[in-house]
Amino acid sequence: MKRETGSMKVTENTKKTENMRRAENLRNSANLRKNGKAGVVLWGICLVLACSIFFGGCGKPEAVNVRIGSLKGPTSMGILYLMEKAEQEQAASDYEFQMATGADELLPLMAKGDLDIALVPANVAAALYQKTNGGVAVIDINTLGVLYIVTGTAEITEAADLKGKTIYLTGKGTTPEASLKYILKQNGLAEGDCTLEFKSEAAEVAAVLAEDPSAVGLLPQPFVTAALMQNTSLKVVLDLDEEWRKMQGEGNGMVTGVTVVRKEFLQQHETAVKAFLEEHRESTISVNQDTATGAALAVKAGIVAKEPIAQKAIPECNITCITGEEMKQTLEEYLTVLAEFNAELIGGALPGEDFYYVE
């Protein structure tokens, strides 16, 4: 009985509270009618001001505009899901993406402040650091090794077997040439033991391999996969990343691409940069796990011509998002090797400690 009585009292109190609230609402409505339109307008203005102060206009706080440049290749594959997310207006910031065919298109834009973030080759990032007097910082490694020696009939099982061969490749004066020469030298081959024949683009190298089964070419992904799918007589005989690791003992492999940010932008919008890093990591995971969707996005972005090629190539592209101390150690080791081989590849000298953004 006591419990029932208590329950009745709670019910009665609840009804009283509801009645008081209704009465208060009626009085407010009556006052509004009494005061007329002026009262309604004043009340509306107060509401708008309150929303502006506490909720940024009763909506989502204004997102930071982030201008991102990248290259048509593996270095851009890790942001494909993020690009799609931004297109659907679901990203943390207002991202503007610009894709180029060469790093030389992006560097002036970064130097002038027309881009905030760029995904570029590792050595190019180091050179940009020197060119801008330390004006950029690397925030992640986005791609590891992607270079492979491909042939049809040439008997090659190790780097020393390249002696006497003509190797077709692209990127004269860039890291593909430097990496190959470094590996050849470490395997006892002198400068004249191999002939390096440069082509303007990877498609030309693939064409030579198709015409001459005995020819040897150095190709990056996803061009390796495309060449092998179009010509089943071709095969990969050497993975330059594996060869690099052999020479480094327990060290790290090659670093193809990194992501850099203008330090001025980082100082002004560090929260937005951290949000980009998180979304970049999520996008990378998605591309690697769902290669079918990733392939469709790669074709949409103009990176790969056909989805079957892209889907098969993605697992071989070493797409990643390495940050923090691991990023610093891995990249520092790689740049040190390049500097010892040819310092001009990284802008003349190793970058300072402030080049690495480590939280």
Backbone hydrogen bonds in HBPLUS format (Angstrom, degrees):
<---DONOR---> <-ACCEPTOR-->    atom                        ^
c    i                          cat <-CA-CA->   ^        H-A-AA   ^      H-
h    n   atom  resd res      DA  || num        DHA   H-A  angle D-A-AA Bond
n    s   type  num  typ     dist DA aas  dist angle  dist       angle   num
A0005-THR N   A0001-MET O   2.93 MM   4  6.21 159.3  1.97 151.1 156.3     1
A0006-GLY N   A0002-LYS O   2.89 MM   4  6.16 162.2  1.92 152.5 157.2     2
A0007-SER N   A0003-ARG O   2.96 MM   4  6.17 153.6  2.04 144.1 151.5     3
A0008-MET N   A0004-GLU O   2.89 MM   4  6.22 150.0  1.98 146.9 155.3     4
A0009-LYS N   A0005-THR O   2.94 MM   4  6.28 154.1  2.00 150.5 157.3     5
A0010-VAL N   A0006-GLY O   3.01 MM   4  6.32 157.6  2.07 149.7 155.3     6
A0011-THR N   A0007-SER O   3.01 MM   4  6.25 157.9  2.06 146.6 152.6     7
A0012-GLU N   A0008-MET O   2.88 MM   4  6.14 158.6  1.93 149.4 155.3     8
A0013-ASN N   A0009-LYS O   2.84 MM   4  6.08 160.4  1.87 151.4 156.8     9
A0014-THR N   A0010-VAL O   2.87 MM   4  6.06 154.9  1.93 146.5 153.9    10
A0015-LYS N   A0011-THR O   2.93 MM   4  6.21 158.1  1.98 148.9 154.6    11
A0016-LYS N   A0012-GLU O   2.93 MM   4  6.20 154.6  1.99 147.0 154.3    12
A0017-THR N   A0013-ASN O   2.89 MM   4  6.16 158.9  1.94 149.5 155.0    13
A0018-GLU N   A0014-THR O   2.92 MM   4  6.19 160.9  1.96 151.2 156.3    14
A0019-ASN N   A0015-LYS O   2.84 MM   4  6.04 156.2  1.89 147.8 154.8    15
A0020-MET N   A0016-LYS O   2.85 MM   4  6.10 156.3  1.91 149.4 155.9    16
A0021-ARG N   A0017-THR O   2.93 MM   4  6.19 155.5  1.99 147.8 154.5    17
A0022-ARG N   A0018-GLU O   2.92 MM   4  6.16 160.3  1.96 149.8 154.9    18
A0023-ALA N   A0019-ASN O   2.90 MM   4  6.10 155.7  1.96 145.5 152.6    19
A0024-GLU N   A0020-MET O   2.92 MM   4  6.15 154.1  1.99 145.5 152.6    20
A0025-ASN N   A0021-ARG O   2.94 MM   4  6.22 155.1  2.01 148.3 154.9    21
A0026-LEU N   A0022-ARG O   2.88 MM   4  6.16 154.3  1.94 147.9 155.1    22
A0027-ARG N   A0023-ALA O   2.91 MM   4  6.22 155.7  1.97 147.8 154.3    23
A0028-ASN N   A0024-GLU O   2.94 MM   4  6.20 156.9  1.99 147.0 153.6    24
A0029-SER N   A0025-ASN O   2.87 MM   4  6.11 157.9  1.92 147.4 153.6    25
A0030-ALA N   A0026-LEU O   2.85 MM   4  6.06 155.4  1.91 146.7 154.0    26
A0031-ASN N   A0027-ARG O   2.85 MM   4  6.08 157.2  1.90 148.5 154.7    27
A0032-LEU N   A0028-ASN O   2.91 MM   4  6.15 154.2  1.97 146.8 153.9    28
A0033-ARG N   A0029-SER O   2.97 MM   4  6.25 162.2  2.00 149.3 153.7    29
A0034-LYS N   A0030-ALA O   2.81 MM   4  6.00 151.8  1.89 145.1 154.2    30
A0035-ASN N   A0031-ASN O   2.78 MM   4  5.96 159.7  1.82 150.5 155.4    31
A0036-GLY N   A0032-LEU O   2.91 MM   4  6.02 128.8  2.18 139.1 152.6    32
A0039-GLY N   A0036-GLY O   3.22 MM   3  5.76 128.6  2.50 108.7 119.3    33
A0041-VAL N   A0037-LYS O   2.92 MM   4  6.16 165.4  1.94 159.9 163.1    34
A0042-LEU N   A0038-ALA O   2.96 MM   4  6.14 163.2  1.99 147.2 151.9    35
A0043-TRP N   A0039-GLY O   2.92 MM   4  6.08 161.4  1.95 148.4 153.6    36
A0044-GLY N   A0040-VAL O   2.91 MM   4  6.12 154.7  1.98 147.6 154.7    37
A0045-ILE N   A0041-VAL O   2.90 MM   4  6.19 155.3  1.96 151.7 158.2    38
A0046-CYS N   A0042-LEU O   3.07 MM   4  6.32 161.2  2.11 149.9 154.4    39
A0047-LEU N   A0043-TRP O   3.04 MM   4  6.29 152.7  2.12 143.8 151.4    40
A0048-VAL N   A0044-GLY O   2.99 MM   4  6.24 160.4  2.03 151.2 155.7    41
A0049-LEU N   A0045-ILE O   2.95 MM   4  6.20 162.7  1.98 152.6 157.2    42
A0050-ALA N   A0046-CYS O   2.93 MM   4  6.11 157.6  1.98 146.7 153.0    43
A0051-CYS N   A0047-LEU O   2.96 MM   4  6.20 158.4  2.01 148.9 154.7    44
A0052-SER N   A0048-VAL O   2.90 MM   4  6.13 153.9  1.97 148.0 155.5    45
A0053-ILE N   A0049-LEU O   2.99 MM   4  6.20 154.8  2.06 148.3 154.3    46
A0054-PHE N   A0050-ALA O   2.96 MM   4  6.08 175.7  1.96 155.7 157.2    47
A0055-PHE N   A0051-CYS O   2.73 MM   4  5.08 149.5  1.82 134.7 144.3    48
A0057-GLY N   A0051-CYS O   3.17 MM   6  5.12 152.4  2.25 105.7 109.0    49
A0094-ASP N   A0064-VAL O   2.88 MM  30  5.87 152.2  1.96 140.3 148.3    50
A0066-VAL N   A0094-ASP O   2.92 MM  28  6.03 159.7  1.96 138.3 144.0    51
A0096-GLU N   A0066-VAL O   2.85 MM  30  6.14 157.0  1.90 158.1 158.2    52
A0116-ASP N   A0067-ARG O   2.88 MM  49  5.19 158.2  1.93 136.2 143.6    53
A0117-ILE N   A0067-ARG O   3.08 MM  50  6.38 160.2  2.12 159.5 161.0    54
A0068-ILE N   A0096-GLU O   2.72 MM  28  5.91 175.5  1.72 170.2 171.7    55
A0098-GLN N   A0068-ILE O   2.80 MM  30  6.15 141.5  1.95 159.3 169.2    56
A0069-GLY N   A0117-ILE O   2.89 MM  48  6.35 158.3  1.94 149.9 155.7    57
A0119-LEU N   A0069-GLY O   2.88 MM  50  6.35 151.7  1.96 150.8 159.5    58
A0070-SER N   A0098-GLN O   2.93 MM  28  6.39 148.2  2.03 155.2 161.0    59
A0100-ALA N   A0070-SER O   2.80 MM  30  6.22 158.3  1.85 155.0 161.0    60
A0073-GLY N   A0071-LEU O   2.91 MM   2  5.64 119.2  2.28 113.0  96.1    61
A0072-LYS N   A0100-ALA O   2.91 MM  28  6.09 138.8  2.08 161.8 167.0    62
A0076-SER N   A0073-GLY O   3.04 MM   3  5.80 159.4  2.09 122.5 128.4    63
A0077-MET N   A0074-PRO O   3.07 MM   3  5.15 146.4  2.19 103.0 113.0    64
A0079-ILE N   A0076-SER O   3.17 MM   3  5.70 157.9  2.22 113.3 119.7    65
A0080-LEU N   A0077-MET O   3.33 MM   3  5.39 169.2  2.34 108.2 110.5    66
A0083-MET N   A0079-ILE O   2.82 MM   4  6.09 152.2  1.90 155.3 163.2    67
A0084-GLU N   A0080-LEU O   3.10 MM   4  6.39 154.0  2.17 144.4 150.9    68
A0085-LYS N   A0081-TYR O   2.86 MM   4  6.08 153.7  1.93 144.7 152.7    69
A0086-ALA N   A0082-LEU O   2.84 MM   4  6.05 153.7  1.91 148.6 155.1    70
A0087-GLU N   A0083-MET O   3.00 MM   4  6.21 148.9  2.10 140.5 149.0    71
A0088-GLN N   A0084-GLU O   3.11 MM   4  6.39 139.8  2.28 141.4 151.3    72
A0090-GLN N   A0085-LYS O   2.98 MM   5  5.39 168.9  1.99 154.3 154.6    73
A0089-GLU N   A0086-ALA O   2.95 MM   3  4.84 158.1  2.00 104.1 108.6    74
A0105-GLU N   A0102-GLY O   3.12 MM   3  5.76 161.8  2.16 114.8 120.3    75
A0106-LEU N   A0103-ALA O   2.93 MM   3  5.25 133.9  2.15 106.2 118.7    76
A0107-LEU N   A0103-ALA O   3.07 MM   4  6.31 156.7  2.13 163.9 170.4    77
A0110-MET N   A0106-LEU O   3.01 MM   4  6.34 151.8  2.10 155.9 164.4    78
A0111-ALA N   A0107-LEU O   2.91 MM   4  6.12 164.6  1.93 156.3 160.9    79
A0112-LYS N   A0108-PRO O   2.91 MM   4  6.05 149.2  2.00 144.2 151.6    80
A0114-ASP N   A0109-LEU O   2.70 MM   5  4.83 140.0  1.86 157.4 158.8    81
A0113-GLY N   A0110-MET O   3.17 MM   3  5.10 144.8  2.30  96.6 107.0    82
A0262-ARG N   A0116-ASP O   3.02 MM 146  5.58 156.5  2.08 153.7 157.6    83
A0118-ALA N   A0260-VAL O   2.93 MM 142  5.40 156.1  1.99 147.2 153.5    84
A0260-VAL N   A0118-ALA O   2.84 MM 142  5.40 165.0  1.86 159.9 162.3    85
A0120-VAL N   A0258-VAL O   2.95 MM 138  5.70 142.4  2.10 159.8 168.4    86
A0258-VAL N   A0120-VAL O   2.86 MM 138  5.70 164.7  1.88 170.4 170.3    87
A0124-VAL N   A0121-PRO O   3.11 MM   3  5.22 119.7  2.49  98.5 113.7    88
A0125-ALA N   A0121-PRO O   3.05 MM   4  6.38 149.5  2.14 153.7 162.2    89
A0122-ALA N   A0256-THR O   3.00 MM 134  5.83 148.4  2.10 132.0 134.9    90
A0126-ALA N   A0122-ALA O   3.25 MM   4  6.60 154.6  2.32 146.0 151.9    91
A0127-ALA N   A0123-ASN O   2.99 MM   4  6.25 154.9  2.06 144.5 151.5    92
A0128-LEU N   A0124-VAL O   2.84 MM   4  6.04 151.0  1.92 146.1 154.2    93
A0129-TYR N   A0125-ALA O   3.02 MM   4  6.27 145.8  2.14 141.8 150.6    94
A0130-GLN N   A0126-ALA O   3.25 MM   4  6.64 152.2  2.33 143.5 149.4    95
A0131-LYS N   A0127-ALA O   2.91 MM   4  6.17 158.8  1.95 148.5 155.1    96
A0132-THR N   A0128-LEU O   2.94 MM   4  6.02 148.9  2.03 148.1 154.3    97
A0134-GLY N   A0129-TYR O   2.69 MM   5  4.72 167.9  1.70 162.8 158.3    98
A0133-ASN N   A0130-GLN O   3.21 MM   3  5.11 163.2  2.24 105.8 107.8    99
A0263-LYS N   A0135-GLY O   2.87 MM 128  5.56 174.9  1.87 143.1 144.8   100
A0137-ALA N   A0261-VAL O   2.96 MM 124  5.50 153.9  2.03 151.7 160.1   101
A0261-VAL N   A0137-ALA O   2.85 MM 124  5.50 154.0  1.92 154.5 162.5   102
A0138-VAL N   A0355-PHE O   2.71 MM 217  6.03 164.3  1.74 177.6 171.9   103
A0357-TYR N   A0138-VAL O   3.03 MM 219  5.90 166.1  2.05 163.7 161.6   104
A0139-ILE N   A0259-THR O   2.78 MM 120  5.74 164.4  1.81 162.0 167.2   105
A0259-THR N   A0140-ASP O   2.84 MM 119  5.33 157.2  1.89 154.7 154.8   106
A0141-ILE N   A0322-ILE O   2.89 MM 181  5.01 150.7  1.98 137.3 146.9   107
A0322-ILE N   A0141-ILE O   3.02 MM 181  5.01 158.5  2.07 140.4 145.1   108
A0142-ASN N   A0257-GLY O   2.96 MM 115  5.47 143.8  2.09 121.3 131.5   109
A0320-THR N   A0142-ASN O   2.96 MM 178  4.90 176.7  1.96 128.5 128.3   110
A0143-THR N   A0257-GLY O   3.29 MM 114  4.81 155.7  2.36 130.2 123.9   111
A0256-THR N   A0143-THR O   2.96 MM 113  5.32 138.0  2.14 126.4 136.4   112
A0257-GLY N   A0143-THR O   3.11 MM 114  4.81 159.8  2.15 121.8 127.9   113
A0144-LEU N   A0318-ASN O   3.04 MM 174  5.25 160.0  2.08 140.3 146.5   114
A0221-GLN N   A0146-VAL O   2.95 MM  75  5.44 133.2  2.17 138.8 153.1   115
A0240-LEU N   A0147-LEU O   3.10 MM  93  5.65 150.0  2.20 141.6 149.1   116
A0148-TYR N   A0219-LEU O   2.89 MM  71  5.50 157.4  1.94 153.0 160.2   117
A0219-LEU N   A0148-TYR O   2.94 MM  71  5.50 161.6  1.97 162.7 162.1   118
A0149-ILE N   A0238-LEU O   2.85 MM  89  4.97 163.5  1.88 144.2 149.9   119
A0237-VAL N   A0149-ILE O   2.90 MM  88  5.76 165.6  1.93 158.2 163.1   120
A0150-VAL N   A0217-GLY O   2.78 MM  67  5.23 165.4  1.80 156.5 161.7   121
A0217-GLY N   A0150-VAL O   2.87 MM  67  5.23 166.9  1.89 158.1 161.9   122
A0151-THR N   A0235-LYS O   3.10 MM  84  5.72 159.4  2.14 158.4 163.3   123
A0235-LYS N   A0151-THR O   2.83 MM  84  5.72 148.6  1.93 158.6 167.4   124
A0152-GLY N   A0213-PRO O   2.99 MM  61  4.40 126.7  2.29 150.4 152.0   125
A0153-THR N   A0213-PRO O   2.70 MM  60  5.53 149.6  1.79 137.6 138.1   126
A0161-ASP N   A0158-GLU O   2.99 MM   3  5.61 150.2  2.08 117.0 125.5   127
A0162-LEU N   A0159-ALA O   3.06 MM   3  5.70 165.5  2.08 119.8 123.5   128
A0163-LYS N   A0160-ALA O   3.28 MM   3  5.98 168.2  2.29 118.7 120.8   129
A0165-LYS N   A0162-LEU O   3.02 MM   3  5.38 161.4  2.05 134.8 136.0   130
A0164-GLY N   A0193-ASP O   2.63 MM  29  5.49 163.7  1.65 159.5 165.7   131
A0195-THR N   A0165-LYS O   3.07 MM  30  6.42 167.6  2.08 149.3 153.1   132
A0167-ILE N   A0195-THR O   2.75 MM  28  6.14 160.7  1.79 167.4 174.3   133
A0197-GLU N   A0167-ILE O   2.87 MM  30  5.94 165.9  1.89 145.5 150.4   134
A0168-TYR N   A0216-VAL O   2.88 MM  48  6.28 167.1  1.90 151.3 153.0   135
A0218-LEU N   A0168-TYR O   2.76 MM  50  6.14 159.3  1.80 166.2 169.3   136
A0169-LEU N   A0197-GLU O   3.03 MM  28  6.35 153.7  2.10 150.4 154.6   137
A0199-LYS N   A0169-LEU O   2.81 MM  30  5.99 151.0  1.90 152.9 161.0   138
A0174-THR N   A0171-GLY O   3.00 MM   3  5.23 154.6  2.07 135.5 132.3   139
A0178-ALA N   A0174-THR O   3.08 MM   4  6.32 169.9  2.09 153.8 157.1   140
A0179-SER N   A0175-THR O   2.70 MM   4  5.61 166.5  1.72 153.3 157.0   141
A0180-LEU N   A0176-PRO O   3.06 MM   4  6.12 163.1  2.09 143.8 148.6   142
A0181-LYS N   A0177-GLU O   2.92 MM   4  6.10 170.1  1.93 155.9 159.0   143
A0182-TYR N   A0178-ALA O   2.89 MM   4  6.00 154.6  1.95 145.8 153.3   144
A0183-ILE N   A0179-SER O   3.02 MM   4  6.22 160.7  2.06 147.7 152.5   145
A0184-LEU N   A0180-LEU O   2.88 MM   4  6.13 159.3  1.92 153.6 159.8   146
A0185-LYS N   A0181-LYS O   2.89 MM   4  6.04 162.7  1.92 147.9 152.7   147
A0186-GLN N   A0182-TYR O   2.95 MM   4  6.14 159.6  1.99 148.4 154.0   148
A0187-ASN N   A0183-ILE O   3.11 MM   4  6.25 124.0  2.44 134.9 148.3   149
A0187-ASN N   A0184-LEU O   3.09 MM   3  5.14 139.7  2.26  96.9 108.8   150
A0189-LEU N   A0184-LEU O   2.93 MM   5  5.24 161.4  1.97 149.9 144.7   151
A0188-GLY N   A0185-LYS O   3.03 MM   3  5.21 155.5  2.09 114.1 113.9   152
A0193-ASP N   A0190-ALA O   3.10 MM   3  5.36 164.0  2.12 112.9 117.8   153
A0204-GLU N   A0201-GLU O   3.07 MM   3  5.68 138.9  2.25 113.7 123.3   154
A0205-VAL N   A0202-ALA O   3.07 MM   3  5.11 117.8  2.48  96.6 111.7   155
A0206-ALA N   A0202-ALA O   2.99 MM   4  6.33 161.4  2.03 155.3 160.1   156
A0207-ALA N   A0203-ALA O   2.99 MM   4  6.18 144.0  2.12 137.4 147.0   157
A0208-VAL N   A0204-GLU O   3.09 MM   4  6.39 151.1  2.18 145.5 151.8   158
A0209-LEU N   A0205-VAL O   3.09 MM   4  6.42 159.6  2.13 151.7 157.1   159
A0210-ALA N   A0206-ALA O   3.01 MM   4  6.22 144.0  2.14 141.7 151.5   160
A0211-GLU N   A0207-ALA O   3.09 MM   4  6.32 146.5  2.21 143.2 151.2   161
A0212-ASP N   A0208-VAL O   2.92 MM   4  6.08 156.6  1.98 154.0 160.3   162
A0215-ALA N   A0212-ASP O   2.98 MM   3  5.41 162.1  2.02 117.5 123.4   163
A0223-PHE N   A0220-PRO O   2.97 MM   3  5.78 115.7  2.40 126.4 136.7   164
A0224-VAL N   A0220-PRO O   3.12 MM   4  5.99 136.1  2.32 125.8 136.0   165
A0226-ALA N   A0222-PRO O   3.11 MM   4  6.44 161.0  2.15 151.1 156.7   166
A0227-ALA N   A0223-PHE O   2.90 MM   4  6.03 160.8  1.93 148.2 152.9   167
A0228-LEU N   A0224-VAL O   2.97 MM   4  6.22 161.7  2.00 154.9 159.8   168
A0229-MET N   A0225-THR O   2.95 MM   4  6.09 151.1  2.03 148.8 156.3   169
A0230-GLN N   A0226-ALA O   3.05 MM   4  6.17 145.6  2.17 143.6 152.4   170
A0231-ASN N   A0227-ALA O   2.94 MM   4  5.99 135.3  2.15 140.6 152.4   171
A0234-LEU N   A0231-ASN O   3.11 MM   3  5.91 168.3  2.12 124.0 127.6   172
A0242-GLU N   A0239-ASP O   3.01 MM   3  5.38 120.2  2.38 106.4 120.4   173
A0243-GLU N   A0239-ASP O   3.06 MM   4  6.43 157.6  2.11 152.3 159.3   174
A0244-TRP N   A0240-LEU O   2.88 MM   4  6.00 150.7  1.96 141.5 149.4   175
A0245-ARG N   A0241-ASP O   3.01 MM   4  6.27 156.4  2.06 145.6 151.4   176
A0246-LYS N   A0242-GLU O   3.02 MM   4  6.31 149.8  2.12 146.4 154.3   177
A0247-MET N   A0243-GLU O   3.30 MM   4  6.61 151.3  2.39 142.9 148.9   178
A0248-GLN N   A0244-TRP O   3.12 MM   4  6.41 138.6  2.30 142.7 154.5   179
A0248-GLN N   A0245-ARG O   3.15 MM   3  5.00 125.6  2.46  91.5 105.7   180
A0249-GLY N   A0246-LYS O   3.46 MM   3  5.44 162.4  2.49  98.9 103.7   181
A0251-GLY N   A0248-GLN O   2.96 MM   3  4.84 155.0  2.02 110.9 117.8   182
A0266-LEU N   A0262-ARG O   2.94 MM   4  6.24 157.1  1.99 152.0 159.5   183
A0267-GLN N   A0263-LYS O   2.87 MM   4  6.07 155.9  1.93 149.9 154.8   184
A0268-GLN N   A0264-GLU O   3.15 MM   4  6.33 149.4  2.24 140.3 148.2   185
A0269-HIS N   A0265-PHE O   2.78 MM   4  5.81 151.2  1.87 153.0 160.9   186
A0272-ALA N   A0269-HIS O   3.11 MM   3  5.32 119.2  2.50 101.5 115.6   187
A0273-VAL N   A0269-HIS O   3.07 MM   4  6.42 151.8  2.15 150.8 159.4   188
A0274-LYS N   A0270-GLU O   2.91 MM   4  6.17 158.6  1.95 152.2 157.4   189
A0275-ALA N   A0271-THR O   2.96 MM   4  6.19 150.0  2.06 141.7 150.4   190
A0276-PHE N   A0272-ALA O   2.91 MM   4  6.16 149.6  2.00 142.0 150.1   191
A0277-LEU N   A0273-VAL O   2.96 MM   4  6.27 157.3  2.01 148.4 154.2   192
A0278-GLU N   A0274-LYS O   3.08 MM   4  6.36 156.7  2.13 146.2 151.6   193
A0279-GLU N   A0275-ALA O   2.97 MM   4  6.22 159.3  2.01 148.5 154.4   194
A0280-HIS N   A0276-PHE O   2.68 MM   4  5.84 149.9  1.76 152.4 162.0   195
A0281-ARG N   A0277-LEU O   2.94 MM   4  6.14 156.7  1.99 145.3 150.9   196
A0282-GLU N   A0278-GLU O   3.02 MM   4  6.29 161.9  2.05 146.6 151.3   197
A0283-SER N   A0279-GLU O   2.88 MM   4  6.00 154.2  1.95 142.5 149.8   198
A0284-THR N   A0280-HIS O   2.92 MM   4  6.13 154.6  1.98 148.5 155.1   199
A0285-ILE N   A0281-ARG O   3.05 MM   4  6.34 161.7  2.09 152.0 156.2   200
A0286-SER N   A0282-GLU O   3.04 MM   4  6.27 158.5  2.08 145.9 151.9   201
A0287-VAL N   A0283-SER O   2.95 MM   4  6.22 158.5  2.00 150.8 156.0   202
A0288-ASN N   A0284-THR O   3.08 MM   4  6.30 163.5  2.11 151.9 155.8   203
A0289-GLN N   A0285-ILE O   2.93 MM   4  6.06 148.7  2.03 147.7 156.8   204
A0290-ASP N   A0286-SER O   2.81 MM   4  5.71 163.8  1.83 151.5 156.1   205
A0294-GLY N   A0290-ASP O   3.00 MM   4  6.19 163.2  2.03 150.9 156.2   206
A0295-ALA N   A0291-THR O   2.74 MM   4  5.76 147.5  1.84 138.7 146.3   207
A0296-ALA N   A0292-ALA O   3.17 MM   4  6.48 155.5  2.23 142.6 148.3   208
A0297-LEU N   A0293-THR O   2.97 MM   4  6.28 155.6  2.03 151.8 158.5   209
A0298-ALA N   A0294-GLY O   2.87 MM   4  6.09 144.8  1.99 143.4 153.6   210
A0299-VAL N   A0295-ALA O   3.03 MM   4  6.31 152.3  2.11 148.5 154.7   211
A0300-LYS N   A0296-ALA O   2.98 MM   4  6.18 157.2  2.03 142.6 149.6   212
A0301-ALA N   A0297-LEU O   2.90 MM   4  6.08 145.1  2.02 141.7 150.3   213
A0303-ILE N   A0298-ALA O   2.94 MM   5  5.33 149.0  2.04 167.8 164.3   214
A0302-GLY N   A0299-VAL O   3.01 MM   3  5.04 150.2  2.10 100.5 110.0   215
A0310-ALA N   A0306-LYS O   3.09 MM   4  6.38 164.8  2.11 153.1 157.8   216
A0311-GLN N   A0307-GLU O   2.79 MM   4  5.95 164.9  1.81 161.7 165.1   217
A0312-LYS N   A0308-PRO O   3.21 MM   4  6.29 154.0  2.28 138.2 144.3   218
A0313-ALA N   A0309-ILE O   2.90 MM   4  6.01 142.4  2.04 145.9 157.5   219
A0314-ILE N   A0310-ALA O   2.97 MM   4  5.98 156.0  2.03 155.7 158.2   220
A0316-GLU N   A0313-ALA O   2.81 MM   3  5.30 141.3  1.96 117.4 129.7   221
A0317-CYS N   A0314-ILE O   3.14 MM   3  5.25 165.0  2.16 110.5 115.2   222
A0327-MET N   A0323-THR O   3.31 MM   4  4.75 156.6  2.37 109.7 111.0   223
A0328-LYS N   A0324-GLY O   3.08 MM   4  6.43 161.5  2.12 151.8 157.0   224
A0329-GLN N   A0325-GLU O   2.93 MM   4  6.11 170.7  1.94 155.7 157.3   225
A0330-THR N   A0326-GLU O   3.02 MM   4  6.05 170.1  2.03 150.5 153.8   226
A0331-LEU N   A0327-MET O   2.97 MM   4  5.99 170.6  1.98 154.7 157.8   227
A0332-GLU N   A0328-LYS O   2.88 MM   4  5.78 157.7  1.93 146.3 153.6   228
A0333-GLU N   A0329-GLN O   3.11 MM   4  6.20 160.4  2.15 146.0 150.4   229
A0334-TYR N   A0330-THR O   3.24 MM   4  6.45 160.2  2.28 143.2 148.4   230
A0335-LEU N   A0331-LEU O   2.89 MM   4  6.10 169.9  1.90 159.3 161.4   231
A0336-THR N   A0332-GLU O   2.97 MM   4  6.03 147.8  2.08 142.8 151.6   232
A0337-VAL N   A0333-GLU O   3.22 MM   4  6.52 154.3  2.29 146.4 151.5   233
A0338-LEU N   A0334-TYR O   3.14 MM   4  6.51 160.6  2.18 149.3 154.6   234
A0339-ALA N   A0335-LEU O   2.83 MM   4  5.98 155.4  1.89 147.2 154.2   235
A0340-GLU N   A0336-THR O   3.01 MM   4  6.22 152.1  2.09 145.0 151.8   236
A0341-PHE N   A0337-VAL O   3.07 MM   4  6.28 142.8  2.21 141.8 152.1   237
A0342-ASN N   A0338-LEU O   2.72 MM   4  5.85 178.6  1.72 162.9 163.4   238
A0345-LEU N   A0342-ASN O   3.07 MM   3  5.88 159.0  2.12 122.8 128.1   239
A0346-ILE N   A0343-ALA O   3.05 MM   3  5.67 152.7  2.13 115.2 122.2   240
A0348-GLY N   A0343-ALA O   2.81 MM   5  4.69 150.9  1.90 137.5 130.4   241
A0347-GLY N   A0344-GLU O   3.26 MM   3  4.98 167.4  2.28 104.3 103.9   242
A0355-PHE N   A0352-GLY O   3.00 MM   3  5.59 162.1  2.04 117.4 121.7   243
A0356-TYR N   A0353-GLU O   3.24 MM   3  6.00 163.6  2.27 119.5 122.7   244
